[in-house]
Amino acid sequence: MGSAAESGPHQELMALAIEEAEKGLGRTSPNPLVGSVIVRDGEVVSKGYHRGPGELHAEVAALEKLDPEVAKGSDLYVNLEPCCHHGRTPPCTDAILEAGVSRVFIGIEDPNPRVSGEGIEQLRAAGVDVVVGVLEEESYRLNRAYVTYMNKGRPWVGVKWAMSLDGKIATRSGDSQWITDDAARREVHRLRDLYDAITVGTGTLRADNPRLTSRIEGGRDPTRVLLDARLDAPLDLGAYSGDDEDPPTWIFAGPGADPEAREVLKGRGLEVIETDVGDEGRIDLRAVLGALADRGIVRLMVEGGGELTGSLFDERIVDHVHAFVSPKVIGGREAVPAVGGMGVESVADSARLVERRVRTVDNDVLIEGDVAYGTEE
Ligand SMILES: NC(=O)c1ccc[n+]([C@@H]2O[C@H](COP(=O)([O-])OP(=O)(O)OC[C@H]3O[C@@H](n4cnc5c(N)ncnc54)[C@H](OP(=O)(O)O)[C@@H]3O)[C@@H](O)[C@H]2O)c1
């Protein structure tokens, strides 16, 4: 049971659980996306999903709505292994056992070392019939950011760029407004709402003075993460203003950064985080990602520019791409490319998109996909 190609009642019910889980997209970090469906005598009697840290877990959200008599002897579908530890909320395995659920269908094991098969073991030891691997691939895809966060100790990194047909994100003078149309830019605001944090390189910060907020109805602004090794970007930048309505702003700076600028920024309520710098005096990106993971950032969106995106590709830490392509030709060998850095020497080593999705957004085209490197699948 469990391959993506298979279909049947168990798969259909797990698909429903995944649909429930998706309602939490962009709101659950550092927790995973989890949905649950309860079935009694072949009928769906309850559904629930995890809304965010401190809120009910999906299984409990679904069980809570049920008459205890109906819950007894039911089947429960959940895309991720139920937790078995005391966190902000009590263990889901306890709730499942107390409710008297007979069978539990699970998408994937929880990679969290505090769970990692233990939840399944506890249920089985108490006599519950447990089936693991129902819509395994889909369950993994749903939580691939969380799996990356747990297994690699860093956020899942999505990069976004808006480029001309010839791969430029700005002209030779640095002008980039606007390469794509309104609809594509609205789409970027929708994406921002789904990420926990957002970052841009100092070149972009200086050139565009972006606000990096999600200006859509009901949108939530991601935490702003800025990389300013020497703290020599102008202090009157919008992202450095420290306005009360602003999202949290974390500035990563090297040990030798300007102490006066550091004090000014701290005085405005912004957090300056000291980080290692590499040989070229640039912020160590892996150190930044580790610090972000420690702060519960599961999904990080990088919005350019070309140098920062290039460094991330060179280090093979881009997990996903959102590339907008406009039908304009900018030209010029001095114009800014979407991806700078060193690049690869042979085409066989290129990064490439797998699980691609291509669609038109008004006059532009959006190409999205997960990234595989070299000969990786
Ligand atoms: N169309 C689009 O989608 C889009 C999006 C973004 C930007 N843009 C355009 O792109 C241009 C800016 O791009 P850019 O390539 O010049 O600059 P960038 O990538 O935005 O910034 C590069 C700078 O970021 C800092 N940085 C810190 N750590 C780094 C690391 N590990 N690797 C690389 N950089 C690191 C460095 O500044 P320090 O040396 O000061 O530390 C570096 O010079 C602007 O013209 C902007 O308008 C277009």
The ligand as a MOL file (V3000), in Angstrom:
LIG
                    3D

  0  0  0     0  0            999 V3000
M  V30 BEGIN CTAB
M  V30 COUNTS 48 52 0 0 0
M  V30 BEGIN ATOM
M  V30 1 N 14.0000 40.9850 -10.9940 0
M  V30 2 C 14.1920 40.4110 -9.8210 0
M  V30 3 O 13.5760 39.4050 -9.4760 0
M  V30 4 C 15.1930 40.9810 -8.8720 0
M  V30 5 C 15.2030 40.5050 -7.5600 0
M  V30 6 C 16.1740 40.9930 -6.7120 0
M  V30 7 C 17.0750 41.9200 -7.1770 0
M  V30 8 N 17.0180 42.3690 -8.4370 0 CHG=1
M  V30 9 C 18.0280 43.3180 -8.9210 0
M  V30 10 O 19.2990 42.6990 -8.7740 0
M  V30 11 C 20.2630 43.6890 -8.4770 0
M  V30 12 C 21.0260 43.2750 -7.2520 0
M  V30 13 O 21.5910 42.0090 -7.4360 0
M  V30 14 P 23.1290 41.7420 -7.1300 0
M  V30 15 O 23.4460 40.4080 -7.7010 0
M  V30 16 O 23.8990 42.9120 -7.5700 0 CHG=-1
M  V30 17 O 23.2020 41.7360 -5.5490 0
M  V30 18 P 22.5150 40.8490 -4.3800 0
M  V30 19 O 22.6200 39.4090 -4.7060 0
M  V30 20 O 21.2130 41.4140 -4.0190 0
M  V30 21 O 23.4860 41.1780 -3.1920 0
M  V30 22 C 24.8030 40.7230 -3.2110 0
M  V30 23 C 25.4220 41.1770 -1.9270 0
M  V30 24 O 24.8300 40.4920 -0.8270 0
M  V30 25 C 25.7820 40.3440 0.1840 0
M  V30 26 N 26.0240 38.9820 0.6170 0
M  V30 27 C 26.1770 38.6220 1.8950 0
M  V30 28 N 26.4820 37.3750 1.9870 0
M  V30 29 C 26.5510 36.8770 0.7560 0
M  V30 30 C 26.8780 35.6260 0.2370 0
M  V30 31 N 27.2290 34.6300 1.0250 0
M  V30 32 N 26.8510 35.4800 -1.0850 0
M  V30 33 C 26.5240 36.4860 -1.8900 0
M  V30 34 N 26.2230 37.7070 -1.4520 0
M  V30 35 C 26.2460 37.9010 -0.1210 0
M  V30 36 C 27.0890 40.8980 -0.3720 0
M  V30 37 O 27.1460 42.2430 0.0580 0
M  V30 38 P 28.2720 42.7160 1.0470 0
M  V30 39 O 29.5360 42.5520 0.2780 0
M  V30 40 O 27.8670 44.1210 1.3300 0
M  V30 41 O 28.2040 41.8360 2.2240 0
M  V30 42 C 26.8690 40.8860 -1.8690 0
M  V30 43 O 27.6090 41.8550 -2.5430 0
M  V30 44 C 19.5200 44.9940 -8.3010 0
M  V30 45 O 19.6640 45.7480 -9.4590 0
M  V30 46 C 18.0810 44.5700 -8.1180 0
M  V30 47 O 17.2040 45.5540 -8.6090 0
M  V30 48 C 16.0980 41.9280 -9.3020 0
M  V30 END ATOM
M  V30 BEGIN BOND
M  V30 1 1 1 2
M  V30 2 2 2 3
M  V30 3 1 2 4
M  V30 4 1 4 5
M  V30 5 2 4 48
M  V30 6 2 5 6
M  V30 7 1 6 7
M  V30 8 2 7 8
M  V30 9 1 8 9
M  V30 10 1 8 48
M  V30 11 1 9 10
M  V30 12 1 9 46
M  V30 13 1 10 11
M  V30 14 1 11 12
M  V30 15 1 11 44
M  V30 16 1 12 13
M  V30 17 1 13 14
M  V30 18 2 14 15
M  V30 19 1 14 16
M  V30 20 1 14 17
M  V30 21 1 17 18
M  V30 22 2 18 19
M  V30 23 1 18 20
M  V30 24 1 18 21
M  V30 25 1 21 22
M  V30 26 1 22 23
M  V30 27 1 23 24
M  V30 28 1 23 42
M  V30 29 1 24 25
M  V30 30 1 25 26
M  V30 31 1 25 36
M  V30 32 1 26 27
M  V30 33 1 26 35
M  V30 34 2 27 28
M  V30 35 1 28 29
M  V30 36 1 29 30
M  V30 37 2 29 35
M  V30 38 1 30 31
M  V30 39 2 30 32
M  V30 40 1 32 33
M  V30 41 2 33 34
M  V30 42 1 34 35
M  V30 43 1 36 37
M  V30 44 1 36 42
M  V30 45 1 37 38
M  V30 46 2 38 39
M  V30 47 1 38 40
M  V30 48 1 38 41
M  V30 49 1 42 43
M  V30 50 1 44 45
M  V30 51 1 44 46
M  V30 52 1 46 47
M  V30 END BOND
M  V30 END CTAB
M  END
